[in-house]
């Protein structure tokens, strides 16, 4: 979410964000860093599709009028829904709401929950089991 926020508000390219984001941070374990970078890449590569899902689900709200934290949190959560179909949607939504409780306004929680729930209802989910390797790799 922070990488998307930096890209969005800082008007930085995806390459620039990936080059500079980790420099100002403490050492992060490779798994966490890889997962964050995967979500960022998916969110950037599929931003048009993700933004269309958000706008459809957030009736009467344009993306540019949403709080930047909320907009980018939605993008990150939907990127995870798209890239990691083996992850249960309620888990993704709950994780997004936990992040929102740290970074968003209290009144945003219900809005974010409603938008993510609406998006989750329209996304096709596969019932097939993924191999362990496929479950770890994002589907861009």
Helices and strands as residue ranges (DSSP letters): H 2-10, H 14-20, G 21-24, H 30-45, H 47-57, G 63-65, H 68-83, H 89-103, H 108-122, H 132-136
